[in-house]
Amino acid sequence: MSARRDHALSVLLPPLEIRDLPRPIDLRQSLGLTEVIIDFGSGMGDHTLELASAQHNVGVLAIDVHTAGLCEVAQTAHESELKNIRIHHGDGIDVLRDWLLPDSISEIHVLFPDPWPKIRHNKRRLIQPNFLKFAGNVLHPHGLVHFVTDDDSYFEHAKLVFANSSNFETTHHEWDIPLTTYHKRALRLGHTISRQSFRKLTPS
């Protein structure tokens, strides 16, 4: 591990980690902001940093299992004095299920998640009924899930899971796909990139 990454991991990342905040966590209150977006599976942090830099009035929670990208987020947040970023190092399902205040998140972005293309591994995909249940709990009324993938099978799988959910409806919300590391890779390989947004339904 480089000295830069070691410093980010040991010094810069811990103050941004949400693990020890009192629960249920209201990140709007912690950050002093009215909106919070979750970058679920933030990778190398390109999207988190772009969101936080472009919208200082919006909080961004980066969640990922890998250390390297979160260290980059912490390092760049420090260097750029971005105060609207928080981090969780882990798979994040527990954060949605148990940690966050219900109805407190504006959007969840799921960009180029691991497609687990082999049929026997499909159950490992992030987009599953339980994920939608937990996401629906933390999103505020009419909150959005943005989903992007370059795997055709995963896109069809995700559309079916959302279609079978009573918590979400498909919406044609316009937004630009961020040019992340994985997006660049998909373009380089000539993959078809598919996107869809889903809105949380409110009880009638």
N, C-alpha and C positions, 0 to 999 in steps of 0.2 A: 504494500500500500504506500502510495506517495505521501510525502509530508503534508502536501496541500490537502489531500483527501483525509488523512488522519486528523488534521486540525479541524476540518469541517465536521467530521464524525464526532470528535470528542468535545469540541468547543461550540461550533456554530449550530449544529443540528439539535442538540438537546433542548435549548430554549424554545424551539419551534414545535417540538413534539407535543402532541395533545394527550398522550397516554395518561399523564398524572393530573389532568384537569378534573375538577369536581364534576360528577355526572348527575343528571344528564347535561351534556355539554351544549351550551348555546354559543356557537362561534361568532354569531353576530354581536353578542354582548362582549365576548373576549376581545374581539377586534375593534369594537366600537363602530361597526358598519351594519348596514341594513340588509345586505345580500351576501350569500356565501355560495360558491360553486365548488363541487368536488371533482377533482381530476383523478378518476379512479383507474389506477394502473398508469401512473404518470411517467413511467419510463425514464428517459434521461432528463425530463423536466422541461422540455422545450415549451410545451403548451402551458404548463403552470406559470412559467416565467413570462410568457407572452400575455396571458390573461392578467396577471398581477401588474405588469408594467403598463398595460393599456388602460386598465380600469382601477385606479387607486381607491375608488369608493366601493370596490367589491372584494370580499375575502376569497381566498383560494386555498383549499385543503388538498395537498398532494398526498396520495396514498400509493405505495408500491412495496413489493416484497424485496426489491433489490436495493442495495446500499448505494451503489455508485451514482445513480441518478438523483437520489435524495441529497447526497452530498453536494452535487452540482447545484441543486436548487438552493440549499443552505448557503453555499459559497456566493452564488450570484445575488441572492437576496441580501446578503451582508454587504457586498461590494456596491450594489445599486441602491441600498437603503430602502428596500421594499419591506414595508411593515405589515402588509396585508396577506402574508403567506403563513400557513401552518402545515405541519407534516405529520404523517403517521407511517412508521416502518412496519409493515405487516400486510396480510392479505386483505384486510379492510372489511370483511364481512361482519366481524364483531363490532366494528365502529358503527355500521348501519343498524345492526340488530339491537345493540345494547347501550351505546355510548352517547349518541346524539339526541338532543331534544327533538321530539316529533314536530313536524311542520316547520323546520327551521332552515332548510336548505332550498335554494332556488333552482339549481340545476345539477345534474350529475353527468359528466362527460366520460364516455367509455370509448377510447380511441385505439383501434388496432389491438384488441386483446388477443392473447394466445388462442388460436382457433382450435387447438386440439383436433386436427383433421381426421385422425383414425377413428372409425366408428366406435370402437371399444373405449375410446377416451372422451367421447362427446359429453359424457356426464360431468367432466371436469371443466367444461366451459363456464365462464362467469355468468352469462345470461341464462338463468334458470328460474323457475317459479319462486324459489325462496329469495333470490336476489331482488326480484320485482316486489315481493312482499315487504322486504326491509327497506328498499328504496322508496316505496310508496309511503312508508311510515315517516321517513325523515323529510321528504319533500313537502314544501308548502302547497296549498291548493293551486292547481294548474302548473305546478313545477314540472320541469322537463328532464328527460333523459335523452342525450344525444349519443347515438351509436354509430361507429364507423368501423368497417372491416374491409380487407382486400381478399377475403375468403368467401366465395359464393355460397358454400354449404353453410357456413356460420351465419351468413346474412339471412338465409332462408330459415334456419333454426331460430334465430332471434325474433324474426317477424312472427313466427308461429307461437313462440312463448308469449310475446306481448299480446298477440291476438287472443290468446286463451286466458288472459288476465282480466279480471274485472276492475283492476285499479288504474289501467292506462288505456289511452286511445292514440292512434296514429295521428300525427299532425305534420303539416308541411311547413314547419318553421324554417325560415331561410337563415342560413349561417355558412360561413366559409370554413372548410376543413383546414385546420392548422397544418402548417408544413413541418411536421415533426420528423424525427429521425426515421420512424417506421413509415411515415407517409412518403418520404423521399425514397426509401428502399422499395416500396411498392411501385412507385412511378418508374424507378430505374428498371425494375423487373417486368414492367409492362402489365401489371396486375390491374384488374377492374376494381375500382374503389366504390363501395356502396355505403350509403349513409341513410339513416332514418331517425326522426325524432318522435318521441312519445310523450304525451301530456298526462299528468296525474288527473284522474277523474275525482270529482267531489261527490259525496253522497247526495242523492236527489231528495 
